[in-house]
Protein backbone atom coordinates (compact mmCIF):
# COMPACT_ATOMS: atom_id res chain seq x y z
CA UNK A 1 0.00 0.00 0.00
CA UNK A 2 1.32 3.45 -0.86
CA UNK A 3 2.10 6.03 1.74
CA UNK A 4 -0.80 8.34 2.59
CA UNK A 5 -0.22 12.07 2.90
CA UNK A 6 -2.84 14.57 3.96
CA UNK A 7 -3.27 17.42 1.50
CA UNK A 8 -5.48 20.47 1.86
CA UNK A 9 -7.13 21.92 -1.25
CA UNK A 10 -9.62 24.70 -1.91
CA UNK A 11 -12.55 23.93 -4.21
CA UNK A 12 -15.29 26.05 -5.68
CA UNK A 13 -18.64 25.72 -3.91
CA UNK A 14 -20.25 23.87 -6.83
CA UNK A 15 -17.46 21.27 -6.83
CA UNK A 16 -17.77 20.80 -3.07
CA UNK A 17 -21.51 20.29 -3.44
CA UNK A 18 -20.99 17.76 -6.22
CA UNK A 19 -18.44 15.76 -4.21
CA UNK A 20 -20.62 15.79 -1.10
CA UNK A 21 -23.66 14.73 -3.14
CA UNK A 22 -21.70 11.79 -4.58
CA UNK A 23 -20.76 10.70 -1.05
CA UNK A 24 -24.29 11.23 0.30
CA UNK A 25 -25.70 9.31 -2.66
CA UNK A 26 -23.52 6.32 -1.86
CA UNK A 27 -21.25 6.58 -4.89
CA UNK A 28 -18.27 6.95 -2.56
CA UNK A 29 -17.62 6.11 1.07
CA UNK A 30 -15.87 9.41 1.76
CA UNK A 31 -14.86 12.74 0.27
CA UNK A 32 -11.28 11.45 0.20
CA UNK A 33 -12.33 8.43 -1.87
CA UNK A 34 -14.23 10.64 -4.34
CA UNK A 35 -11.32 13.06 -4.77
CA UNK A 36 -8.85 10.17 -5.14
CA UNK A 37 -11.01 8.69 -7.91
CA UNK A 38 -11.13 12.05 -9.69
CA UNK A 39 -7.35 12.39 -9.41
CA UNK A 40 -6.84 8.89 -10.85
CA UNK A 41 -8.94 9.90 -13.88
CA UNK A 42 -6.95 13.14 -14.20
CA UNK A 43 -3.68 11.23 -14.06
CA UNK A 44 -4.81 8.80 -16.78
CA UNK A 45 -6.00 11.67 -18.98
CA UNK A 46 -2.60 13.40 -18.62
CA UNK A 47 -0.77 10.22 -19.64
CA UNK A 48 -3.02 9.76 -22.68
CA UNK A 49 -2.54 13.40 -23.72
CA UNK A 50 1.24 12.84 -23.71
CA UNK A 51 1.06 9.89 -26.11
CA UNK A 52 2.56 10.66 -29.49
CA UNK A 53 0.70 10.02 -32.74
CA UNK A 54 2.74 6.88 -33.64
CA UNK A 55 1.91 5.36 -30.25
CA UNK A 56 -1.80 6.17 -30.67
CA UNK A 57 -1.71 4.67 -34.16
CA UNK A 58 -0.08 1.52 -32.79
CA UNK A 59 -2.76 1.20 -30.09
CA UNK A 60 -5.59 1.68 -32.59
CA UNK A 61 -4.10 -0.93 -34.93
CA UNK A 62 -3.66 -3.30 -32.00
CA UNK A 63 -7.36 -2.93 -31.24
CA UNK A 64 -8.38 -3.47 -34.86
CA UNK A 65 -6.17 -6.53 -35.17
CA UNK A 66 -7.56 -8.04 -31.96
CA UNK A 67 -10.62 -9.24 -33.84
CA UNK A 68 -13.99 -8.13 -35.14
CA UNK A 69 -16.05 -5.68 -33.16
CA UNK A 70 -19.34 -6.54 -31.54
CA UNK A 71 -22.67 -4.97 -32.39
CA UNK A 72 -23.55 -2.70 -29.45
CA UNK A 73 -27.31 -3.30 -29.76
CA UNK A 74 -26.78 -7.07 -29.52
CA UNK A 75 -24.44 -6.73 -26.54
CA UNK A 76 -26.88 -4.49 -24.67
CA UNK A 77 -29.80 -6.81 -25.50
CA UNK A 78 -27.85 -9.72 -24.00
CA UNK A 79 -27.01 -7.69 -20.90
CA UNK A 80 -30.64 -6.63 -20.44
CA UNK A 81 -31.76 -10.25 -20.82
CA UNK A 82 -29.22 -11.37 -18.27
CA UNK A 83 -29.46 -8.56 -15.73
CA UNK A 84 -32.78 -6.84 -16.45
CA UNK A 85 -33.55 -3.39 -17.70
CA UNK A 86 -31.69 -0.61 -15.81
CA UNK A 87 -33.80 1.81 -13.74
CA UNK A 88 -34.77 5.10 -15.30
ZAMARGU-4260 file (C-alpha; in steps of 0.2 Angstrom, whole numbers, plus 5000, padded with zeros to 4 digits):
<rodrens>
0) 5000/5000/5000 | 5007/5017/4996 | 5011/5030/5009 | 4996/5042/5013 | 4999/5060/5014
5) 4986/5073/5020 | 4984/5087/5007 | 4973/5102/5009 | 4964/5110/4994 | 4952/5123/4990
10) 4937/5120/4979 | 4924/5130/4972 | 4907/5129/4980 | 4899/5119/4966 | 4913/5106/4966
15) 4911/5104/4985 | 4892/5101/4983 | 4895/5089/4969 | 4908/5079/4979 | 4897/5079/4995
20) 4882/5074/4984 | 4892/5059/4977 | 4896/5053/4995 | 4879/5056/5002 | 4871/5047/4987
25) 4882/5032/4991 | 4894/5033/4976 | 4909/5035/4987 | 4912/5031/5005 | 4921/5047/5009
30) 4926/5064/5001 | 4944/5057/5001 | 4938/5042/4991 | 4929/5053/4978 | 4943/5065/4976
35) 4956/5051/4974 | 4945/5043/4960 | 4944/5060/4952 | 4963/5062/4953 | 4966/5044/4946
40) 4955/5049/4931 | 4965/5066/4929 | 4982/5056/4930 | 4976/5044/4916 | 4970/5058/4905
45) 4987/5067/4907 | 4996/5051/4902 | 4985/5049/4887 | 4987/5067/4881 | 5006/5064/4881
50) 5005/5049/4869 | 5013/5053/4853 | 5003/5050/4836 | 5014/5034/4832 | 5010/5027/4849
55) 4991/5031/4847 | 4991/5023/4829 | 5000/5008/4836 | 4986/5006/4850 | 4972/5008/4837
60) 4979/4995/4825 | 4982/4983/4840 | 4963/4985/4844 | 4958/4983/4826 | 4969/4967/4824
65) 4962/4960/4840 | 4947/4954/4831 | 4930/4959/4824 | 4920/4972/4834 | 4903/4967/4842
70) 4887/4975/4838 | 4882/4986/4853 | 4863/4983/4851 | 4866/4965/4852 | 4878/4966/4867
75) 4866/4978/4877 | 4851/4966/4873 | 4861/4951/4880 | 4865/4962/4896 | 4847/4967/4898
80) 4841/4949/4896 | 4854/4943/4909 | 4853/4957/4921 | 4836/4966/4918 | 4832/4983/4912
85) 4842/4997/4921 | 4831/5009/4931 | 4826/5026/4924
</rodrens>
